[in-house]
Amino acid sequence: MRVLMISLDRNLLGDKKAFGDAMERHKIYGKYVENLDIIVLNKGQKDKIKINENVTVYPTNSFSRFFYFFDILKISQRIFKKSKFDLIVCQDPFVIGLAGYLIKKKNGAKLIVHSHGDFFGNKFWLQESFLNRFFLLLGAFVIKRADAVRAVSQKVKEKIIKMGVSEDKIFQISTPIDFEKFFHPNKKEIKKIQEKYQNKEIVLFVGRLVLAKNISLLINAFQEVLKNYSEAVLLIIGSGELKNELKEEVEKKGLKKNIYFLGAKQQNELINFYWASNFLVLASSNESFGKVFLEAGACRKPVIASATAGAKEIIKDGKTGFIVPINNKEALADKILFLLKNKEKQEEMGRVFQKEIKENFSQEKNVQKIIEMWKEVLGEKE
């Protein structure tokens, strides 16, 4: 089986600003295929990377994002000349998905499109940009012409079925995560983190600094929290296009001593920040699955999140965290304040969450599901 993958995940390029375990995960995929070549959208990195013997990453090295589409097509044709591929896997159904569809048409390979985000039937996502209406139509066009669709949650699967896509060609598979490493933090590093912030209560955000994460709302909610509970800090881990804008907002509000932007962290560092914190908070307007929810839970931390499809699928309201209405600053502030004032509840929720993850989520099982999906689409499954 020869697989061409088209990805947005710059962690595959060894990007220090990215975080996660994508490189390790794709090494595992490589064990099950003859070749796995991955095109990653980026600017400013030219050289291809060999992850292992049969897994190669090709950066598009695009002049700007407006050239991503054409660079994908150019690189894919260069790869296809060397080796004809059986399967194309696209990480999203929009520009990447369209490129995958055209490659499929020209070269006769099968196409799997992933839907990682909660896009379809989501009014909040549509409100983020006028261009999203165009992307919605494009995504529907591509998904209906793919040989299979991978949905990362049940809610996303249900929305795709409502679009008229046959349930038979939709595979619900969440992102494989190696949780074992999350169970073993570095206690010295945890203590250093806590001492750096004067042993105050730590509220944590982990994610990209983009509009969908609704970080400005989180900042406003945390400002309300501080009026009633001053011994707390908000640590924001991640990078993205809104970094400077959000930093300016924090400075204007006089919150520089309470809210800190730490940039992106590699996974081994991130694990210690989860353990050093009291709980994780995400105020996203759309979230299809939310891998960081599971990572926090693996570190015995509850999560407060807005009522996105991903949050509702993972978090048990009142048991492993709290679900609050989207764009509701008051409800978000109330739950943050509640957990800060109720340490026993924090710890109880964290223990329950970690237990659920140990029992119900397995990297090995999800990797196997992905490989079985590839084989089934190619007609190789017994």
Secondary structure as a PSIPRED ss2 file (coil, helix, strand):
# PSIPRED VFORMAT (PSIPRED V4.0)

   1 M C   1.000  0.000  0.000
   2 R E   0.000  0.000  1.000
   3 V E   0.000  0.000  1.000
   4 L E   0.000  0.000  1.000
   5 M E   0.000  0.000  1.000
   6 I E   0.000  0.000  1.000
   7 S E   0.000  0.000  1.000
   8 L C   1.000  0.000  0.000
   9 D C   1.000  0.000  0.000
  10 R H   0.000  1.000  0.000
  11 N H   0.000  1.000  0.000
  12 L H   0.000  1.000  0.000
  13 L H   0.000  1.000  0.000
  14 G C   1.000  0.000  0.000
  15 D C   1.000  0.000  0.000
  16 K C   1.000  0.000  0.000
  17 K C   1.000  0.000  0.000
  18 A C   1.000  0.000  0.000
  19 F C   1.000  0.000  0.000
  20 G C   1.000  0.000  0.000
  21 D C   1.000  0.000  0.000
  22 A H   0.000  1.000  0.000
  23 M H   0.000  1.000  0.000
  24 E H   0.000  1.000  0.000
  25 R H   0.000  1.000  0.000
  26 H H   0.000  1.000  0.000
  27 K H   0.000  1.000  0.000
  28 I H   0.000  1.000  0.000
  29 Y H   0.000  1.000  0.000
  30 G H   0.000  1.000  0.000
  31 K C   1.000  0.000  0.000
  32 Y C   1.000  0.000  0.000
  33 V C   1.000  0.000  0.000
  34 E C   1.000  0.000  0.000
  35 N E   0.000  0.000  1.000
  36 L E   0.000  0.000  1.000
  37 D E   0.000  0.000  1.000
  38 I E   0.000  0.000  1.000
  39 I E   0.000  0.000  1.000
  40 V E   0.000  0.000  1.000
  41 L C   1.000  0.000  0.000
  42 N C   1.000  0.000  0.000
  43 K C   1.000  0.000  0.000
  44 G C   1.000  0.000  0.000
  45 Q C   1.000  0.000  0.000
  46 K C   1.000  0.000  0.000
  47 D C   1.000  0.000  0.000
  48 K C   1.000  0.000  0.000
  49 I E   0.000  0.000  1.000
  50 K E   0.000  0.000  1.000
  51 I E   0.000  0.000  1.000
  52 N E   0.000  0.000  1.000
  53 E C   1.000  0.000  0.000
  54 N C   1.000  0.000  0.000
  55 V E   0.000  0.000  1.000
  56 T E   0.000  0.000  1.000
  57 V E   0.000  0.000  1.000
  58 Y E   0.000  0.000  1.000
  59 P E   0.000  0.000  1.000
  60 T C   1.000  0.000  0.000
  61 N C   1.000  0.000  0.000
  62 S C   1.000  0.000  0.000
  63 F C   1.000  0.000  0.000
  64 S C   1.000  0.000  0.000
  65 R H   0.000  1.000  0.000
  66 F H   0.000  1.000  0.000
  67 F H   0.000  1.000  0.000
  68 Y H   0.000  1.000  0.000
  69 F H   0.000  1.000  0.000
  70 F H   0.000  1.000  0.000
  71 D H   0.000  1.000  0.000
  72 I H   0.000  1.000  0.000
  73 L H   0.000  1.000  0.000
  74 K H   0.000  1.000  0.000
  75 I H   0.000  1.000  0.000
  76 S H   0.000  1.000  0.000
  77 Q H   0.000  1.000  0.000
  78 R H   0.000  1.000  0.000
  79 I H   0.000  1.000  0.000
  80 F H   0.000  1.000  0.000
  81 K H   0.000  1.000  0.000
  82 K H   0.000  1.000  0.000
  83 S C   1.000  0.000  0.000
  84 K C   1.000  0.000  0.000
  85 F C   1.000  0.000  0.000
  86 D C   1.000  0.000  0.000
  87 L E   0.000  0.000  1.000
  88 I E   0.000  0.000  1.000
  89 V E   0.000  0.000  1.000
  90 C E   0.000  0.000  1.000
  91 Q C   1.000  0.000  0.000
  92 D C   1.000  0.000  0.000
  93 P C   1.000  0.000  0.000
  94 F C   1.000  0.000  0.000
  95 V H   0.000  1.000  0.000
  96 I H   0.000  1.000  0.000
  97 G H   0.000  1.000  0.000
  98 L H   0.000  1.000  0.000
  99 A H   0.000  1.000  0.000
 100 G H   0.000  1.000  0.000
 101 Y H   0.000  1.000  0.000
 102 L H   0.000  1.000  0.000
 103 I H   0.000  1.000  0.000
 104 K H   0.000  1.000  0.000
 105 K H   0.000  1.000  0.000
 106 K H   0.000  1.000  0.000
 107 N H   0.000  1.000  0.000
 108 G C   1.000  0.000  0.000
 109 A C   1.000  0.000  0.000
 110 K E   0.000  0.000  1.000
 111 L E   0.000  0.000  1.000
 112 I E   0.000  0.000  1.000
 113 V E   0.000  0.000  1.000
 114 H E   0.000  0.000  1.000
 115 S E   0.000  0.000  1.000
 116 H C   1.000  0.000  0.000
 117 G C   1.000  0.000  0.000
 118 D C   1.000  0.000  0.000
 119 F C   1.000  0.000  0.000
 120 F C   1.000  0.000  0.000
 121 G C   1.000  0.000  0.000
 122 N C   1.000  0.000  0.000
 123 K H   0.000  1.000  0.000
 124 F H   0.000  1.000  0.000
 125 W H   0.000  1.000  0.000
 126 L H   0.000  1.000  0.000
 127 Q H   0.000  1.000  0.000
 128 E H   0.000  1.000  0.000
 129 S C   1.000  0.000  0.000
 130 F C   1.000  0.000  0.000
 131 L H   0.000  1.000  0.000
 132 N H   0.000  1.000  0.000
 133 R H   0.000  1.000  0.000
 134 F H   0.000  1.000  0.000
 135 F H   0.000  1.000  0.000
 136 L H   0.000  1.000  0.000
 137 L H   0.000  1.000  0.000
 138 L H   0.000  1.000  0.000
 139 G H   0.000  1.000  0.000
 140 A H   0.000  1.000  0.000
 141 F H   0.000  1.000  0.000
 142 V H   0.000  1.000  0.000
 143 I H   0.000  1.000  0.000
 144 K H   0.000  1.000  0.000
 145 R H   0.000  1.000  0.000
 146 A C   1.000  0.000  0.000
 147 D C   1.000  0.000  0.000
 148 A E   0.000  0.000  1.000
 149 V E   0.000  0.000  1.000
 150 R E   0.000  0.000  1.000
 151 A E   0.000  0.000  1.000
 152 V C   1.000  0.000  0.000
 153 S C   1.000  0.000  0.000
 154 Q H   0.000  1.000  0.000
 155 K H   0.000  1.000  0.000
 156 V H   0.000  1.000  0.000
 157 K H   0.000  1.000  0.000
 158 E H   0.000  1.000  0.000
 159 K H   0.000  1.000  0.000
 160 I H   0.000  1.000  0.000
 161 I H   0.000  1.000  0.000
 162 K H   0.000  1.000  0.000
 163 M C   1.000  0.000  0.000
 164 G C   1.000  0.000  0.000
 165 V C   1.000  0.000  0.000
 166 S C   1.000  0.000  0.000
 167 E H   0.000  1.000  0.000
 168 D H   0.000  1.000  0.000
 169 K H   0.000  1.000  0.000
 170 I E   0.000  0.000  1.000
 171 F E   0.000  0.000  1.000
 172 Q E   0.000  0.000  1.000
 173 I C   1.000  0.000  0.000
 174 S C   1.000  0.000  0.000
 175 T C   1.000  0.000  0.000
 176 P C   1.000  0.000  0.000
 177 I C   1.000  0.000  0.000
 178 D C   1.000  0.000  0.000
 179 F C   1.000  0.000  0.000
 180 E H   0.000  1.000  0.000
 181 K H   0.000  1.000  0.000
 182 F H   0.000  1.000  0.000
 183 F H   0.000  1.000  0.000
 184 H C   1.000  0.000  0.000
 185 P C   1.000  0.000  0.000
 186 N C   1.000  0.000  0.000
 187 K H   0.000  1.000  0.000
 188 K H   0.000  1.000  0.000
 189 E H   0.000  1.000  0.000
 190 I H   0.000  1.000  0.000
 191 K H   0.000  1.000  0.000
 192 K H   0.000  1.000  0.000
 193 I H   0.000  1.000  0.000
 194 Q H   0.000  1.000  0.000
 195 E H   0.000  1.000  0.000
 196 K H   0.000  1.000  0.000
 197 Y C   1.000  0.000  0.000
 198 Q C   1.000  0.000  0.000
 199 N C   1.000  0.000  0.000
 200 K C   1.000  0.000  0.000
 201 E E   0.000  0.000  1.000
 202 I E   0.000  0.000  1.000
 203 V E   0.000  0.000  1.000
 204 L E   0.000  0.000  1.000
 205 F E   0.000  0.000  1.000
 206 V E   0.000  0.000  1.000
 207 G C   1.000  0.000  0.000
 208 R C   1.000  0.000  0.000
 209 L C   1.000  0.000  0.000
 210 V C   1.000  0.000  0.000
 211 L H   0.000  1.000  0.000
 212 A H   0.000  1.000  0.000
 213 K H   0.000  1.000  0.000
 214 N C   1.000  0.000  0.000
 215 I H   0.000  1.000  0.000
 216 S H   0.000  1.000  0.000
 217 L H   0.000  1.000  0.000
 218 L H   0.000  1.000  0.000
 219 I H   0.000  1.000  0.000
 220 N H   0.000  1.000  0.000
 221 A H   0.000  1.000  0.000
 222 F H   0.000  1.000  0.000
 223 Q H   0.000  1.000  0.000
 224 E H   0.000  1.000  0.000
 225 V H   0.000  1.000  0.000
 226 L H   0.000  1.000  0.000
 227 K C   1.000  0.000  0.000
 228 N C   1.000  0.000  0.000
 229 Y C   1.000  0.000  0.000
 230 S C   1.000  0.000  0.000
 231 E C   1.000  0.000  0.000
 232 A E   0.000  0.000  1.000
 233 V E   0.000  0.000  1.000
 234 L E   0.000  0.000  1.000
 235 L E   0.000  0.000  1.000
 236 I E   0.000  0.000  1.000
 237 I E   0.000  0.000  1.000
 238 G C   1.000  0.000  0.000
 239 S C   1.000  0.000  0.000
 240 G C   1.000  0.000  0.000
 241 E C   1.000  0.000  0.000
 242 L C   1.000  0.000  0.000
 243 K H   0.000  1.000  0.000
 244 N H   0.000  1.000  0.000
 245 E H   0.000  1.000  0.000
 246 L H   0.000  1.000  0.000
 247 K H   0.000  1.000  0.000
 248 E H   0.000  1.000  0.000
 249 E H   0.000  1.000  0.000
 250 V H   0.000  1.000  0.000
 251 E H   0.000  1.000  0.000
 252 K H   0.000  1.000  0.000
 253 K C   1.000  0.000  0.000
 254 G C   1.000  0.000  0.000
 255 L C   1.000  0.000  0.000
 256 K C   1.000  0.000  0.000
 257 K C   1.000  0.000  0.000
 258 N C   1.000  0.000  0.000
 259 I E   0.000  0.000  1.000
 260 Y E   0.000  0.000  1.000
 261 F E   0.000  0.000  1.000
 262 L E   0.000  0.000  1.000
 263 G E   0.000  0.000  1.000
 264 A C   1.000  0.000  0.000
 265 K C   1.000  0.000  0.000
 266 Q C   1.000  0.000  0.000
 267 Q H   0.000  1.000  0.000
 268 N H   0.000  1.000  0.000
 269 E H   0.000  1.000  0.000
 270 L H   0.000  1.000  0.000
 271 I H   0.000  1.000  0.000
 272 N H   0.000  1.000  0.000
 273 F H   0.000  1.000  0.000
 274 Y H   0.000  1.000  0.000
 275 W H   0.000  1.000  0.000
 276 A H   0.000  1.000  0.000
 277 S C   1.000  0.000  0.000
 278 N C   1.000  0.000  0.000
 279 F E   0.000  0.000  1.000
 280 L E   0.000  0.000  1.000
 281 V E   0.000  0.000  1.000
 282 L E   0.000  0.000  1.000
 283 A C   1.000  0.000  0.000
 284 S C   1.000  0.000  0.000
 285 S C   1.000  0.000  0.000
 286 N C   1.000  0.000  0.000
 287 E C   1.000  0.000  0.000
 288 S C   1.000  0.000  0.000
 289 F C   1.000  0.000  0.000
 290 G C   1.000  0.000  0.000
 291 K H   0.000  1.000  0.000
 292 V H   0.000  1.000  0.000
 293 F H   0.000  1.000  0.000
 294 L H   0.000  1.000  0.000
 295 E H   0.000  1.000  0.000
 296 A H   0.000  1.000  0.000
 297 G H   0.000  1.000  0.000
 298 A H   0.000  1.000  0.000
 299 C C   1.000  0.000  0.000
 300 R C   1.000  0.000  0.000
 301 K C   1.000  0.000  0.000
 302 P C   1.000  0.000  0.000
 303 V E   0.000  0.000  1.000
 304 I E   0.000  0.000  1.000
 305 A E   0.000  0.000  1.000
 306 S E   0.000  0.000  1.000
 307 A C   1.000  0.000  0.000
 308 T C   1.000  0.000  0.000
 309 A H   0.000  1.000  0.000
 310 G H   0.000  1.000  0.000
 311 A H   0.000  1.000  0.000
 312 K H   0.000  1.000  0.000
 313 E H   0.000  1.000  0.000
 314 I H   0.000  1.000  0.000
 315 I C   1.000  0.000  0.000
 316 K C   1.000  0.000  0.000
 317 D E   0.000  0.000  1.000
 318 G C   1.000  0.000  0.000
 319 K C   1.000  0.000  0.000
 320 T C   1.000  0.000  0.000
 321 G E   0.000  0.000  1.000
 322 F E   0.000  0.000  1.000
 323 I E   0.000  0.000  1.000
 324 V E   0.000  0.000  1.000
 325 P C   1.000  0.000  0.000
 326 I C   1.000  0.000  0.000
 327 N C   1.000  0.000  0.000
 328 N C   1.000  0.000  0.000
 329 K H   0.000  1.000  0.000
 330 E H   0.000  1.000  0.000
 331 A H   0.000  1.000  0.000
 332 L H   0.000  1.000  0.000
 333 A H   0.000  1.000  0.000
 334 D H   0.000  1.000  0.000
 335 K H   0.000  1.000  0.000
 336 I H   0.000  1.000  0.000
 337 L H   0.000  1.000  0.000
 338 F H   0.000  1.000  0.000
 339 L H   0.000  1.000  0.000
 340 L H   0.000  1.000  0.000
 341 K H   0.000  1.000  0.000
 342 N C   1.000  0.000  0.000
 343 K H   0.000  1.000  0.000
 344 E H   0.000  1.000  0.000
 345 K H   0.000  1.000  0.000
 346 Q H   0.000  1.000  0.000
 347 E H   0.000  1.000  0.000
 348 E H   0.000  1.000  0.000
 349 M H   0.000  1.000  0.000
 350 G H   0.000  1.000  0.000
 351 R H   0.000  1.000  0.000
 352 V H   0.000  1.000  0.000
 353 F H   0.000  1.000  0.000
 354 Q H   0.000  1.000  0.000
 355 K H   0.000  1.000  0.000
 356 E H   0.000  1.000  0.000
 357 I H   0.000  1.000  0.000
 358 K H   0.000  1.000  0.000
 359 E H   0.000  1.000  0.000
 360 N H   0.000  1.000  0.000
 361 F C   1.000  0.000  0.000
 362 S C   1.000  0.000  0.000
 363 Q H   0.000  1.000  0.000
 364 E H   0.000  1.000  0.000
 365 K H   0.000  1.000  0.000
 366 N H   0.000  1.000  0.000
 367 V H   0.000  1.000  0.000
 368 Q H   0.000  1.000  0.000
 369 K H   0.000  1.000  0.000
 370 I H   0.000  1.000  0.000
 371 I H   0.000  1.000  0.000
 372 E H   0.000  1.000  0.000
 373 M H   0.000  1.000  0.000
 374 W H   0.000  1.000  0.000
 375 K H   0.000  1.000  0.000
 376 E H   0.000  1.000  0.000
 377 V H   0.000  1.000  0.000
 378 L C   1.000  0.000  0.000
 379 G C   1.000  0.000  0.000
 380 E C   1.000  0.000  0.000
 381 K C   1.000  0.000  0.000
 382 E C   1.000  0.000  0.000
